[in-house]
Amino acid sequence: MLNLEEVQKKIIAFRDERDWKQFHTPKDMAISLALEAAEVLEHFQWKNEAEMKEYIANHKEEIGDELADVLWWVLLMANDLGIDILEAADKKIDKTALKYPVEKSKGRHTKYTEL
């Protein structure tokens, strides 16, 4: 199994072999990321809890494909913008922990401004 850095390198090589970087402006990559995230949503639209449970059981590969597309754009953007995505994620966890201390937020979905 590949680690995240290996996946990122493989995606970059795939793109570069096809000379697609010329089309990958930050704006267009951000649009592609949003579009792929919307495709994840399509799998769940208009389904109640029971329908979603059955759908997920029968469509994991298709959902996984869409999640992989989202990850694809995240990793390309991070590379092209010079962002260490694992470091950024780690810092974001720390920032979010400050906004949502366990003693105030455990078991609640309230936004941090309302805690």
Jmol script that loads the backbone (N, CA, C; Angstrom):
load data "model"
ATOM      1  N   MET A   1       0.843  -1.185   0.000  1.00  0.00           N
ATOM      2  CA  MET A   1       0.000   0.000   0.000  1.00  0.00           C
ATOM      3  C   MET A   1       0.887   1.247   0.000  1.00  0.00           C
ATOM      4  N   LEU A   2       0.489   2.234  -0.759  1.00  0.00           N
ATOM      5  CA  LEU A   2       1.242   3.481  -0.876  1.00  0.00           C
ATOM      6  C   LEU A   2       0.971   4.394   0.312  1.00  0.00           C
ATOM      7  N   ASN A   3       1.956   5.206   0.659  1.00  0.00           N
ATOM      8  CA  ASN A   3       1.702   6.253   1.648  1.00  0.00           C
ATOM      9  C   ASN A   3       1.288   7.526   0.902  1.00  0.00           C
ATOM     10  N   LEU A   4       0.905   8.548   1.635  1.00  0.00           N
ATOM     11  CA  LEU A   4       0.376   9.765   1.020  1.00  0.00           C
ATOM     12  C   LEU A   4       1.396  10.435   0.092  1.00  0.00           C
ATOM     13  N   GLU A   5       2.639  10.470   0.505  1.00  0.00           N
ATOM     14  CA  GLU A   5       3.674  11.090  -0.336  1.00  0.00           C
ATOM     15  C   GLU A   5       3.835  10.330  -1.655  1.00  0.00           C
ATOM     16  N   GLU A   6       3.774   9.009  -1.592  1.00  0.00           N
ATOM     17  CA  GLU A   6       3.897   8.202  -2.809  1.00  0.00           C
ATOM     18  C   GLU A   6       2.696   8.414  -3.729  1.00  0.00           C
ATOM     19  N   VAL A   7       1.512   8.526  -3.152  1.00  0.00           N
ATOM     20  CA  VAL A   7       0.312   8.794  -3.949  1.00  0.00           C
ATOM     21  C   VAL A   7       0.446  10.154  -4.628  1.00  0.00           C
ATOM     22  N   GLN A   8       0.899  11.148  -3.878  1.00  0.00           N
ATOM     23  CA  GLN A   8       1.067  12.486  -4.439  1.00  0.00           C
ATOM     24  C   GLN A   8       2.058  12.461  -5.599  1.00  0.00           C
ATOM     25  N   LYS A   9       3.172  11.780  -5.442  1.00  0.00           N
ATOM     26  CA  LYS A   9       4.167  11.692  -6.519  1.00  0.00           C
ATOM     27  C   LYS A   9       3.598  10.981  -7.737  1.00  0.00           C
ATOM     28  N   LYS A  10       2.822   9.953  -7.516  1.00  0.00           N
ATOM     29  CA  LYS A  10       2.223   9.203  -8.621  1.00  0.00           C
ATOM     30  C   LYS A  10       1.228  10.076  -9.392  1.00  0.00           C
ATOM     31  N   ILE A  11       0.431  10.865  -8.679  1.00  0.00           N
ATOM     32  CA  ILE A  11      -0.531  11.766  -9.318  1.00  0.00           C
ATOM     33  C   ILE A  11       0.197  12.838 -10.122  1.00  0.00           C
ATOM     34  N   ILE A  12       1.252  13.395  -9.547  1.00  0.00           N
ATOM     35  CA  ILE A  12       2.029  14.424 -10.247  1.00  0.00           C
ATOM     36  C   ILE A  12       2.665  13.841 -11.504  1.00  0.00           C
ATOM     37  N   ALA A  13       3.216  12.641 -11.407  1.00  0.00           N
ATOM     38  CA  ALA A  13       3.821  11.994 -12.577  1.00  0.00           C
ATOM     39  C   ALA A  13       2.774  11.742 -13.654  1.00  0.00           C
ATOM     40  N   PHE A  14       1.597  11.287 -13.259  1.00  0.00           N
ATOM     41  CA  PHE A  14       0.505  11.048 -14.204  1.00  0.00           C
ATOM     42  C   PHE A  14       0.181  12.337 -14.964  1.00  0.00           C
ATOM     43  N   ARG A  15       0.030  13.417 -14.205  1.00  0.00           N
ATOM     44  CA  ARG A  15      -0.282  14.702 -14.831  1.00  0.00           C
ATOM     45  C   ARG A  15       0.843  15.178 -15.734  1.00  0.00           C
ATOM     46  N   ASP A  16       2.072  15.095 -15.241  1.00  0.00           N
ATOM     47  CA  ASP A  16       3.204  15.630 -15.987  1.00  0.00           C
ATOM     48  C   ASP A  16       3.477  14.835 -17.264  1.00  0.00           C
ATOM     49  N   GLU A  17       3.235  13.526 -17.239  1.00  0.00           N
ATOM     50  CA  GLU A  17       3.404  12.714 -18.447  1.00  0.00           C
ATOM     51  C   GLU A  17       2.455  13.166 -19.558  1.00  0.00           C
ATOM     52  N   ARG A  18       1.350  13.756 -19.191  1.00  0.00           N
ATOM     53  CA  ARG A  18       0.345  14.202 -20.153  1.00  0.00           C
ATOM     54  C   ARG A  18       0.427  15.701 -20.449  1.00  0.00           C
ATOM     55  N   ASP A  19       1.394  16.382 -19.820  1.00  0.00           N
ATOM     56  CA  ASP A  19       1.581  17.818 -19.991  1.00  0.00           C
ATOM     57  C   ASP A  19       0.313  18.599 -19.644  1.00  0.00           C
ATOM     58  N   TRP A  20      -0.326  18.235 -18.546  1.00  0.00           N
ATOM     59  CA  TRP A  20      -1.559  18.893 -18.122  1.00  0.00           C
ATOM     60  C   TRP A  20      -1.331  20.024 -17.125  1.00  0.00           C
ATOM     61  N   LYS A  21      -0.123  20.145 -16.598  1.00  0.00           N
ATOM     62  CA  LYS A  21       0.104  21.186 -15.591  1.00  0.00           C
ATOM     63  C   LYS A  21      -0.225  22.568 -16.149  1.00  0.00           C
ATOM     64  N   GLN A  22      -0.033  22.734 -17.444  1.00  0.00           N
ATOM     65  CA  GLN A  22      -0.324  24.021 -18.074  1.00  0.00           C
ATOM     66  C   GLN A  22      -1.775  24.457 -17.871  1.00  0.00           C
ATOM     67  N   PHE A  23      -2.661  23.503 -17.620  1.00  0.00           N
ATOM     68  CA  PHE A  23      -4.079  23.808 -17.432  1.00  0.00           C
ATOM     69  C   PHE A  23      -4.459  23.944 -15.954  1.00  0.00           C
ATOM     70  N   HIS A  24      -3.512  23.664 -15.070  1.00  0.00           N
ATOM     71  CA  HIS A  24      -3.819  23.575 -13.650  1.00  0.00           C
ATOM     72  C   HIS A  24      -3.470  24.851 -12.895  1.00  0.00           C
ATOM     73  N   THR A  25      -4.225  25.885 -13.167  1.00  0.00           N
ATOM     74  CA  THR A  25      -4.080  27.110 -12.386  1.00  0.00           C
ATOM     75  C   THR A  25      -4.715  26.877 -11.017  1.00  0.00           C
ATOM     76  N   PRO A  26      -4.342  27.645 -10.009  1.00  0.00           N
ATOM     77  CA  PRO A  26      -4.991  27.478  -8.706  1.00  0.00           C
ATOM     78  C   PRO A  26      -6.514  27.597  -8.792  1.00  0.00           C
ATOM     79  N   LYS A  27      -6.997  28.525  -9.598  1.00  0.00           N
ATOM     80  CA  LYS A  27      -8.443  28.698  -9.753  1.00  0.00           C
ATOM     81  C   LYS A  27      -9.093  27.448 -10.327  1.00  0.00           C
ATOM     82  N   ASP A  28      -8.523  26.936 -11.398  1.00  0.00           N
ATOM     83  CA  ASP A  28      -9.120  25.775 -12.041  1.00  0.00           C
ATOM     84  C   ASP A  28      -9.015  24.515 -11.186  1.00  0.00           C
ATOM     85  N   MET A  29      -7.930  24.392 -10.429  1.00  0.00           N
ATOM     86  CA  MET A  29      -7.822  23.247  -9.523  1.00  0.00           C
ATOM     87  C   MET A  29      -8.839  23.363  -8.391  1.00  0.00           C
ATOM     88  N   ALA A  30      -9.039  24.569  -7.879  1.00  0.00           N
ATOM     89  CA  ALA A  30     -10.036  24.766  -6.818  1.00  0.00           C
ATOM     90  C   ALA A  30     -11.440  24.457  -7.337  1.00  0.00           C
ATOM     91  N   ILE A  31     -11.730  24.866  -8.559  1.00  0.00           N
ATOM     92  CA  ILE A  31     -13.029  24.550  -9.171  1.00  0.00           C
ATOM     93  C   ILE A  31     -13.182  23.038  -9.312  1.00  0.00           C
ATOM     94  N   SER A  32     -12.143  22.374  -9.792  1.00  0.00           N
ATOM     95  CA  SER A  32     -12.192  20.923  -9.951  1.00  0.00           C
ATOM     96  C   SER A  32     -12.401  20.228  -8.607  1.00  0.00           C
ATOM     97  N   LEU A  33     -11.741  20.720  -7.572  1.00  0.00           N
ATOM     98  CA  LEU A  33     -11.920  20.161  -6.230  1.00  0.00           C
ATOM     99  C   LEU A  33     -13.373  20.289  -5.780  1.00  0.00           C
ATOM    100  N   ALA A  34     -13.949  21.462  -5.979  1.00  0.00           N
ATOM    101  CA  ALA A  34     -15.347  21.690  -5.585  1.00  0.00           C
ATOM    102  C   ALA A  34     -16.300  20.809  -6.395  1.00  0.00           C
ATOM    103  N   LEU A  35     -16.034  20.667  -7.678  1.00  0.00           N
ATOM    104  CA  LEU A  35     -16.883  19.823  -8.520  1.00  0.00           C
ATOM    105  C   LEU A  35     -16.817  18.360  -8.096  1.00  0.00           C
ATOM    106  N   GLU A  36     -15.627  17.889  -7.784  1.00  0.00           N
ATOM    107  CA  GLU A  36     -15.497  16.496  -7.346  1.00  0.00           C
ATOM    108  C   GLU A  36     -16.167  16.285  -5.992  1.00  0.00           C
ATOM    109  N   ALA A  37     -16.064  17.261  -5.100  1.00  0.00           N
ATOM    110  CA  ALA A  37     -16.755  17.154  -3.807  1.00  0.00           C
ATOM    111  C   ALA A  37     -18.270  17.097  -4.024  1.00  0.00           C
ATOM    112  N   ALA A  38     -18.756  17.845  -4.991  1.00  0.00           N
ATOM    113  CA  ALA A  38     -20.187  17.794  -5.314  1.00  0.00           C
ATOM    114  C   ALA A  38     -20.580  16.421  -5.834  1.00  0.00           C
ATOM    115  N   GLU A  39     -19.690  15.773  -6.561  1.00  0.00           N
ATOM    116  CA  GLU A  39     -19.986  14.428  -7.056  1.00  0.00           C
ATOM    117  C   GLU A  39     -20.075  13.422  -5.910  1.00  0.00           C
ATOM    118  N   VAL A  40     -19.339  13.659  -4.833  1.00  0.00           N
ATOM    119  CA  VAL A  40     -19.497  12.825  -3.638  1.00  0.00           C
ATOM    120  C   VAL A  40     -20.906  13.022  -3.086  1.00  0.00           C
ATOM    121  N   LEU A  41     -21.335  14.255  -3.014  1.00  0.00           N
ATOM    122  CA  LEU A  41     -22.671  14.565  -2.493  1.00  0.00           C
ATOM    123  C   LEU A  41     -23.788  13.906  -3.287  1.00  0.00           C
ATOM    124  N   GLU A  42     -23.607  13.815  -4.585  1.00  0.00           N
ATOM    125  CA  GLU A  42     -24.643  13.219  -5.434  1.00  0.00           C
ATOM    126  C   GLU A  42     -25.012  11.807  -4.995  1.00  0.00           C
ATOM    127  N   HIS A  43     -24.062  11.096  -4.446  1.00  0.00           N
ATOM    128  CA  HIS A  43     -24.339   9.725  -4.008  1.00  0.00           C
ATOM    129  C   HIS A  43     -25.336   9.669  -2.856  1.00  0.00           C
ATOM    130  N   PHE A  44     -25.485  10.753  -2.133  1.00  0.00           N
ATOM    131  CA  PHE A  44     -26.333  10.751  -0.934  1.00  0.00           C
ATOM    132  C   PHE A  44     -27.589  11.602  -1.076  1.00  0.00           C
ATOM    133  N   GLN A  45     -27.649  12.383  -2.128  1.00  0.00           N
ATOM    134  CA  GLN A  45     -28.787  13.274  -2.333  1.00  0.00           C
ATOM    135  C   GLN A  45     -30.085  12.474  -2.451  1.00  0.00           C
ATOM    136  N   TRP A  46     -31.102  12.960  -1.768  1.00  0.00           N
ATOM    137  CA  TRP A  46     -32.472  12.443  -1.827  1.00  0.00           C
ATOM    138  C   TRP A  46     -32.637  11.057  -1.189  1.00  0.00           C
ATOM    139  N   LYS A  47     -31.678  10.611  -0.416  1.00  0.00           N
ATOM    140  CA  LYS A  47     -31.795   9.309   0.227  1.00  0.00           C
ATOM    141  C   LYS A  47     -32.014   9.492   1.730  1.00  0.00           C
ATOM    142  N   ASN A  48     -32.932   8.695   2.276  1.00  0.00           N
ATOM    143  CA  ASN A  48     -33.103   8.719   3.731  1.00  0.00           C
ATOM    144  C   ASN A  48     -32.040   7.810   4.353  1.00  0.00           C
ATOM    145  N   GLU A  49     -32.039   7.703   5.681  1.00  0.00           N
ATOM    146  CA  GLU A  49     -30.993   6.934   6.366  1.00  0.00           C
ATOM    147  C   GLU A  49     -30.932   5.480   5.897  1.00  0.00           C
ATOM    148  N   ALA A  50     -32.074   4.838   5.781  1.00  0.00           N
ATOM    149  CA  ALA A  50     -32.099   3.428   5.359  1.00  0.00           C
ATOM    150  C   ALA A  50     -31.594   3.278   3.928  1.00  0.00           C
ATOM    151  N   GLU A  51     -32.018   4.174   3.058  1.00  0.00           N
ATOM    152  CA  GLU A  51     -31.566   4.119   1.661  1.00  0.00           C
ATOM    153  C   GLU A  51     -30.063   4.354   1.557  1.00  0.00           C
ATOM    154  N   MET A  52     -29.546   5.285   2.360  1.00  0.00           N
ATOM    155  CA  MET A  52     -28.115   5.564   2.336  1.00  0.00           C
ATOM    156  C   MET A  52     -27.313   4.354   2.793  1.00  0.00           C
ATOM    157  N   LYS A  53     -27.774   3.699   3.849  1.00  0.00           N
ATOM    158  CA  LYS A  53     -27.061   2.536   4.369  1.00  0.00           C
ATOM    159  C   LYS A  53     -26.958   1.453   3.290  1.00  0.00           C
ATOM    160  N   GLU A  54     -28.058   1.185   2.623  1.00  0.00           N
ATOM    161  CA  GLU A  54     -28.066   0.179   1.558  1.00  0.00           C
ATOM    162  C   GLU A  54     -27.202   0.638   0.374  1.00  0.00           C
ATOM    163  N   TYR A  55     -27.335   1.900   0.016  1.00  0.00           N
ATOM    164  CA  TYR A  55     -26.579   2.436  -1.115  1.00  0.00           C
ATOM    165  C   TYR A  55     -25.079   2.338  -0.862  1.00  0.00           C
ATOM    166  N   ILE A  56     -24.663   2.735   0.321  1.00  0.00           N
ATOM    167  CA  ILE A  56     -23.236   2.687   0.664  1.00  0.00           C
ATOM    168  C   ILE A  56     -22.717   1.255   0.568  1.00  0.00           C
ATOM    169  N   ALA A  57     -23.487   0.319   1.083  1.00  0.00           N
ATOM    170  CA  ALA A  57     -23.066  -1.083   1.041  1.00  0.00           C
ATOM    171  C   ALA A  57     -22.869  -1.585  -0.386  1.00  0.00           C
ATOM    172  N   ASN A  58     -23.654  -1.060  -1.316  1.00  0.00           N
ATOM    173  CA  ASN A  58     -23.616  -1.525  -2.698  1.00  0.00           C
ATOM    174  C   ASN A  58     -22.815  -0.650  -3.657  1.00  0.00           C
ATOM    175  N   HIS A  59     -22.328   0.501  -3.186  1.00  0.00           N
ATOM    176  CA  HIS A  59     -21.650   1.434  -4.090  1.00  0.00           C
ATOM    177  C   HIS A  59     -20.340   1.982  -3.510  1.00  0.00           C
ATOM    178  N   LYS A  60     -19.680   1.209  -2.693  1.00  0.00           N
ATOM    179  CA  LYS A  60     -18.441   1.698  -2.069  1.00  0.00           C
ATOM    180  C   LYS A  60     -17.379   2.061  -3.102  1.00  0.00           C
ATOM    181  N   GLU A  61     -17.273   1.266  -4.152  1.00  0.00           N
ATOM    182  CA  GLU A  61     -16.238   1.555  -5.150  1.00  0.00           C
ATOM    183  C   GLU A  61     -16.496   2.895  -5.833  1.00  0.00           C
ATOM    184  N   GLU A  62     -17.742   3.157  -6.219  1.00  0.00           N
ATOM    185  CA  GLU A  62     -18.070   4.424  -6.877  1.00  0.00           C
ATOM    186  C   GLU A  62     -17.848   5.615  -5.936  1.00  0.00           C
ATOM    187  N   ILE A  63     -18.251   5.469  -4.693  1.00  0.00           N
ATOM    188  CA  ILE A  63     -18.029   6.539  -3.710  1.00  0.00           C
ATOM    189  C   ILE A  63     -16.527   6.724  -3.506  1.00  0.00           C
ATOM    190  N   GLY A  64     -15.801   5.615  -3.415  1.00  0.00           N
ATOM    191  CA  GLY A  64     -14.344   5.689  -3.276  1.00  0.00           C
ATOM    192  C   GLY A  64     -13.682   6.392  -4.441  1.00  0.00           C
ATOM    193  N   ASP A  65     -14.190   6.153  -5.651  1.00  0.00           N
ATOM    194  CA  ASP A  65     -13.652   6.850  -6.821  1.00  0.00           C
ATOM    195  C   ASP A  65     -13.796   8.363  -6.674  1.00  0.00           C
ATOM    196  N   GLU A  66     -14.958   8.796  -6.212  1.00  0.00           N
ATOM    197  CA  GLU A  66     -15.187  10.241  -6.053  1.00  0.00           C
ATOM    198  C   GLU A  66     -14.335  10.814  -4.933  1.00  0.00           C
ATOM    199  N   LEU A  67     -14.207  10.085  -3.834  1.00  0.00           N
ATOM    200  CA  LEU A  67     -13.334  10.548  -2.752  1.00  0.00           C
ATOM    201  C   LEU A  67     -11.885  10.624  -3.220  1.00  0.00           C
ATOM    202  N   ALA A  68     -11.481   9.659  -4.040  1.00  0.00           N
ATOM    203  CA  ALA A  68     -10.115   9.682  -4.592  1.00  0.00           C
ATOM    204  C   ALA A  68      -9.921  10.893  -5.492  1.00  0.00           C
ATOM    205  N   ASP A  69     -10.949  11.259  -6.257  1.00  0.00           N
ATOM    206  CA  ASP A  69     -10.855  12.457  -7.094  1.00  0.00           C
ATOM    207  C   ASP A  69     -10.658  13.710  -6.244  1.00  0.00           C
ATOM    208  N   VAL A  70     -11.355  13.784  -5.119  1.00  0.00           N
ATOM    209  CA  VAL A  70     -11.186  14.920  -4.203  1.00  0.00           C
ATOM    210  C   VAL A  70      -9.750  14.948  -3.684  1.00  0.00           C
ATOM    211  N   LEU A  71      -9.275  13.793  -3.235  1.00  0.00           N
ATOM    212  CA  LEU A  71      -7.901  13.714  -2.731  1.00  0.00           C
ATOM    213  C   LEU A  71      -6.898  14.087  -3.823  1.00  0.00           C
ATOM    214  N   TRP A  72      -7.159  13.642  -5.027  1.00  0.00           N
ATOM    215  CA  TRP A  72      -6.302  13.957  -6.176  1.00  0.00           C
ATOM    216  C   TRP A  72      -6.080  15.472  -6.268  1.00  0.00           C
ATOM    217  N   TRP A  73      -7.184  16.230  -6.255  1.00  0.00           N
ATOM    218  CA  TRP A  73      -7.065  17.686  -6.399  1.00  0.00           C
ATOM    219  C   TRP A  73      -6.440  18.328  -5.177  1.00  0.00           C
ATOM    220  N   VAL A  74      -6.720  17.821  -4.004  1.00  0.00           N
ATOM    221  CA  VAL A  74      -6.083  18.345  -2.790  1.00  0.00           C
ATOM    222  C   VAL A  74      -4.567  18.175  -2.890  1.00  0.00           C
ATOM    223  N   LEU A  75      -4.138  16.993  -3.288  1.00  0.00           N
ATOM    224  CA  LEU A  75      -2.700  16.733  -3.360  1.00  0.00           C
ATOM    225  C   LEU A  75      -2.019  17.529  -4.468  1.00  0.00           C
ATOM    226  N   LEU A  76      -2.675  17.672  -5.605  1.00  0.00           N
ATOM    227  CA  LEU A  76      -2.086  18.505  -6.667  1.00  0.00           C
ATOM    228  C   LEU A  76      -1.993  19.963  -6.241  1.00  0.00           C
ATOM    229  N   MET A  77      -3.054  20.474  -5.658  1.00  0.00           N
ATOM    230  CA  MET A  77      -3.020  21.875  -5.210  1.00  0.00           C
ATOM    231  C   MET A  77      -1.947  22.090  -4.159  1.00  0.00           C
ATOM    232  N   ALA A  78      -1.882  21.188  -3.203  1.00  0.00           N
ATOM    233  CA  ALA A  78      -0.872  21.318  -2.152  1.00  0.00           C
ATOM    234  C   ALA A  78       0.520  21.333  -2.760  1.00  0.00           C
ATOM    235  N   ASN A  79       0.786  20.437  -3.695  1.00  0.00           N
ATOM    236  CA  ASN A  79       2.087  20.397  -4.360  1.00  0.00           C
ATOM    237  C   ASN A  79       2.368  21.705  -5.086  1.00  0.00           C
ATOM    238  N   ASP A  80       1.438  22.117  -5.913  1.00  0.00           N
ATOM    239  CA  ASP A  80       1.674  23.288  -6.760  1.00  0.00           C
ATOM    240  C   ASP A  80       1.758  24.588  -5.959  1.00  0.00           C
ATOM    241  N   LEU A  81       1.101  24.628  -4.814  1.00  0.00           N
ATOM    242  CA  LEU A  81       1.141  25.830  -3.985  1.00  0.00           C
ATOM    243  C   LEU A  81       2.233  25.763  -2.919  1.00  0.00           C
ATOM    244  N   GLY A  82       2.990  24.675  -2.907  1.00  0.00           N
ATOM    245  CA  GLY A  82       4.086  24.544  -1.945  1.00  0.00           C
ATOM    246  C   GLY A  82       3.606  24.356  -0.517  1.00  0.00           C
ATOM    247  N   ILE A  83       2.501  23.634  -0.340  1.00  0.00           N
ATOM    248  CA  ILE A  83       1.935  23.398   0.986  1.00  0.00           C
ATOM    249  C   ILE A  83       2.162  21.939   1.368  1.00  0.00           C
ATOM    250  N   ASP A  84       2.766  21.737   2.528  1.00  0.00           N
ATOM    251  CA  ASP A  84       2.889  20.382   3.069  1.00  0.00           C
ATOM    252  C   ASP A  84       1.534  20.053   3.679  1.00  0.00           C
ATOM    253  N   ILE A  85       0.747  19.225   2.986  1.00  0.00           N
ATOM    254  CA  ILE A  85      -0.636  19.008   3.376  1.00  0.00           C
ATOM    255  C   ILE A  85      -0.751  18.306   4.727  1.00  0.00           C
ATOM    256  N   LEU A  86       0.184  17.421   5.043  1.00  0.00           N
ATOM    257  CA  LEU A  86       0.129  16.763   6.354  1.00  0.00           C
ATOM    258  C   LEU A  86       0.441  17.745   7.474  1.00  0.00           C
ATOM    259  N   GLU A  87       1.393  18.620   7.250  1.00  0.00           N
ATOM    260  CA  GLU A  87       1.709  19.650   8.240  1.00  0.00           C
ATOM    261  C   GLU A  87       0.521  20.608   8.390  1.00  0.00           C
ATOM    262  N   ALA A  88      -0.077  20.986   7.272  1.00  0.00           N
ATOM    263  CA  ALA A  88      -1.245  21.879   7.320  1.00  0.00           C
ATOM    264  C   ALA A  88      -2.396  21.219   8.077  1.00  0.00           C
ATOM    265  N   ALA A  89      -2.618  19.924   7.828  1.00  0.00           N
ATOM    266  CA  ALA A  89      -3.690  19.206   8.527  1.00  0.00           C
ATOM    267  C   ALA A  89      -3.406  19.131  10.018  1.00  0.00           C
ATOM    268  N   ASP A  90      -2.167  18.886  10.373  1.00  0.00           N
ATOM    269  CA  ASP A  90      -1.794  18.807  11.787  1.00  0.00           C
ATOM    270  C   ASP A  90      -2.022  20.146  12.487  1.00  0.00           C
ATOM    271  N   LYS A  91      -1.601  21.234  11.843  1.00  0.00           N
ATOM    272  CA  LYS A  91      -1.813  22.574  12.413  1.00  0.00           C
ATOM    273  C   LYS A  91      -3.302  22.886  12.532  1.00  0.00           C
ATOM    274  N   LYS A  92      -4.078  22.465  11.528  1.00  0.00           N
ATOM    275  CA  LYS A  92      -5.521  22.730  11.541  1.00  0.00           C
ATOM    276  C   LYS A  92      -6.203  21.994  12.696  1.00  0.00           C
ATOM    277  N   ILE A  93      -5.759  20.771  12.965  1.00  0.00           N
ATOM    278  CA  ILE A  93      -6.309  20.037  14.108  1.00  0.00           C
ATOM    279  C   ILE A  93      -6.068  20.818  15.395  1.00  0.00           C
ATOM    280  N   ASP A  94      -4.857  21.346  15.560  1.00  0.00           N
ATOM    281  CA  ASP A  94      -4.532  22.115  16.762  1.00  0.00           C
ATOM    282  C   ASP A  94      -5.395  23.383  16.860  1.00  0.00           C
ATOM    283  N   LYS A  95      -5.555  24.092  15.749  1.00  0.00           N
ATOM    284  CA  LYS A  95      -6.387  25.294  15.740  1.00  0.00           C
ATOM    285  C   LYS A  95      -7.838  24.966  16.078  1.00  0.00           C
ATOM    286  N   THR A  96      -8.340  23.887  15.509  1.00  0.00           N
ATOM    287  CA  THR A  96      -9.728  23.495  15.729  1.00  0.00           C
ATOM    288  C   THR A  96      -9.940  23.034  17.165  1.00  0.00           C
ATOM    289  N   ALA A  97      -8.947  22.384  17.737  1.00  0.00           N
ATOM    290  CA  ALA A  97      -9.048  21.955  19.138  1.00  0.00           C
ATOM    291  C   ALA A  97      -9.191  23.156  20.068  1.00  0.00           C
ATOM    292  N   LEU A  98      -8.551  24.264  19.721  1.00  0.00           N
ATOM    293  CA  LEU A  98      -8.693  25.480  20.533  1.00  0.00           C
ATOM    294  C   LEU A  98     -10.100  26.065  20.417  1.00  0.00           C
ATOM    295  N   LYS A  99     -10.686  25.980  19.226  1.00  0.00           N
ATOM    296  CA  LYS A  99     -12.042  26.485  19.016  1.00  0.00           C
ATOM    297  C   LYS A  99     -13.092  25.604  19.675  1.00  0.00           C
ATOM    298  N   TYR A 100     -12.799  24.303  19.717  1.00  0.00           N
ATOM    299  CA  TYR A 100     -13.763  23.325  20.221  1.00  0.00           C
ATOM    300  C   TYR A 100     -13.169  22.509  21.362  1.00  0.00           C
ATOM    301  N   PRO A 101     -12.972  23.142  22.533  1.00  0.00           N
ATOM    302  CA  PRO A 101     -12.439  22.365  23.657  1.00  0.00           C
ATOM    303  C   PRO A 101     -13.418  21.252  24.039  1.00  0.00           C
ATOM    304  N   VAL A 102     -12.869  20.116  24.415  1.00  0.00           N
ATOM    305  CA  VAL A 102     -13.689  18.942  24.712  1.00  0.00           C
ATOM    306  C   VAL A 102     -14.757  19.263  25.745  1.00  0.00           C
ATOM    307  N   GLU A 103     -14.382  19.959  26.788  1.00  0.00           N
ATOM    308  CA  GLU A 103     -15.333  20.219  27.878  1.00  0.00           C
ATOM    309  C   GLU A 103     -16.538  21.065  27.436  1.00  0.00           C
ATOM    310  N   LYS A 104     -16.407  21.811  26.354  1.00  0.00           N
ATOM    311  CA  LYS A 104     -17.526  22.622  25.859  1.00  0.00           C
ATOM    312  C   LYS A 104     -18.240  21.994  24.666  1.00  0.00           C
ATOM    313  N   SER A 105     -17.534  21.160  23.927  1.00  0.00           N
ATOM    314  CA  SER A 105     -18.100  20.722  22.652  1.00  0.00           C
ATOM    315  C   SER A 105     -18.441  19.233  22.565  1.00  0.00           C
ATOM    316  N   LYS A 106     -18.046  18.451  23.534  1.00  0.00           N
ATOM    317  CA  LYS A 106     -18.272  17.002  23.449  1.00  0.00           C
ATOM    318  C   LYS A 106     -19.764  16.690  23.325  1.00  0.00           C
ATOM    319  N   GLY A 107     -20.101  15.959  22.264  1.00  0.00           N
ATOM    320  CA  GLY A 107     -21.479  15.555  22.039  1.00  0.00           C
ATOM    321  C   GLY A 107     -22.381  16.649  21.505  1.00  0.00           C
ATOM    322  N   ARG A 108     -21.799  17.786  21.133  1.00  0.00           N
ATOM    323  CA  ARG A 108     -22.583  18.917  20.627  1.00  0.00           C
ATOM    324  C   ARG A 108     -22.122  19.264  19.222  1.00  0.00           C
ATOM    325  N   HIS A 109     -23.034  19.721  18.392  1.00  0.00           N
ATOM    326  CA  HIS A 109     -22.675  20.141  17.034  1.00  0.00           C
ATOM    327  C   HIS A 109     -22.709  21.659  16.890  1.00  0.00           C
ATOM    328  N   THR A 110     -22.739  22.346  18.006  1.00  0.00           N
ATOM    329  CA  THR A 110     -22.809  23.803  18.037  1.00  0.00           C
ATOM    330  C   THR A 110     -21.534  24.415  17.477  1.00  0.00           C
ATOM    331  N   LYS A 111     -21.683  25.473  16.684  1.00  0.00           N
ATOM    332  CA  LYS A 111     -20.526  26.186  16.147  1.00  0.00           C
ATOM    333  C   LYS A 111     -19.753  26.812  17.308  1.00  0.00           C
ATOM    334  N   TYR A 112     -18.442  26.908  17.160  1.00  0.00           N
ATOM    335  CA  TYR A 112     -17.575  27.390  18.233  1.00  0.00           C
ATOM    336  C   TYR A 112     -17.970  28.776  18.749  1.00  0.00           C
ATOM    337  N   THR A 113     -18.541  29.604  17.897  1.00  0.00           N
ATOM    338  CA  THR A 113     -18.951  30.948  18.332  1.00  0.00           C
ATOM    339  C   THR A 113     -20.145  30.908  19.273  1.00  0.00           C
ATOM    340  N   GLU A 114     -20.812  29.759  19.338  1.00  0.00           N
ATOM    341  CA  GLU A 114     -21.994  29.618  20.187  1.00  0.00           C
ATOM    342  C   GLU A 114     -21.734  28.781  21.441  1.00  0.00           C
ATOM    343  N   LEU A 115     -20.511  28.308  21.629  1.00  0.00           N
ATOM    344  CA  LEU A 115     -20.206  27.480  22.806  1.00  0.00           C
ATOM    345  C   LEU A 115     -20.099  28.313  24.065  1.00  0.00           C
TER     346      LEU A 115
END
end "model"
wireframe off; spacefill off
backbone 0.3
color backbone group
